[in-house]
Amino acid sequence: MCSEFLWNQKIPLVSWKSICKDKKYGGLGVFSAKTWNCAAALKLLWIIHLKKDSLWIKWVHGNYLQQSDIWQVHVKLNDSWMWKQLLKVRDKLIRRFGSVNSLQNILSKCCIGEKISISGVYRILLQPDQVAAWYNTVWDNISYPKHSFVTWLAIQSRLLTQDRLCGMGILAANQCVMCTNFPESCGHLFFDCQFSALVWNMVMDWLKFSWRSCSWGYIINWYNSRLKRKGFMEKLKRMALTASIYWIWQERNFRIFQSKARQPEKIFRAIRISIFSKIMNDNFPIHIKERIQAL
């Protein structure tokens, strides 16, 4: 249901597992009920392992374990459905982490005193070890969420560009609708295309970039590695990138689905207006608003 809401009942562009990862790790931070259930099951396994002095744990040991170890006990034919599911989660996660000892070490790290934190287990189950290099570029806090979302898809090459649609068998031909000279791909659209290159060069001139490039890979690498500070101009440049990607993608869709075309100057103007509107209407200091007005 959540997936259909996100993609408007169309083709899912990113797997649900990836979407449930935190934004820092390349996802959207959507809650995963399935992973939370696994974390809750692990909490029960851990409590049984510690042999907590409660009536339910004593009953489990008396009826299911009978002097066996919770990490080694096998499923029996007449076991309850819930018990079978609990051991199924156990076996799945032992395979994932390599051994019982590894799983126990992970669970022990999620303990606060004698209590295990389900949210801590959830984060370990869900998140990879490596932070996405483009996290700050895509999700800067002054960018429009819809601009960041399109950039998030673009940076993972998940937008439905014509090269992908041809690969799916949906289209038979591939031609960029803005320059009509080359096949459309994510790298071409941002910003190898003659049309989008004109727009991006206007943006770079406006913000006085000290370098010039219309290569998608170079631009993203530069933003990820060189534009890490949190000053206003750095934030503004990140916002300008996400706005440029959004408005160029919108122009591409207008041309395909509505047969409407605008000149690069109008796209650049839309980018500037969206940035001005955000800065001037948000709670920014006066000197920041004066600075943006002077650009």
Secondary structure, 3 states (H helix, E strand, C coil): CHHHHHHCCCCCCCCHHHHCCCHHHCCCCCCCHHHHHHHHHHHHHHHHHHCCCCHHHHHHHHHHHCCCCCCCCCCCCCCCHHHHHHHHHHHHHHHHHCCHHHHHHHHHHCEECCEECHHHHHHHHHCCCCCCCCHHHHCCCCCCHHHHHHHHHHHCCCCCCHHHHHHCCCCCCCCCCCCCCCCCCHHHHHHHCHHHHHHHHHHHHHCCCCCCCCCHHHHHHHHHHHCCCCCHHHHHHHHHHHHHHHHHHHHHHHHHHCCCCCCHHHHHHHHHHHHHHHHHHCCCCHHHHHHHHHC
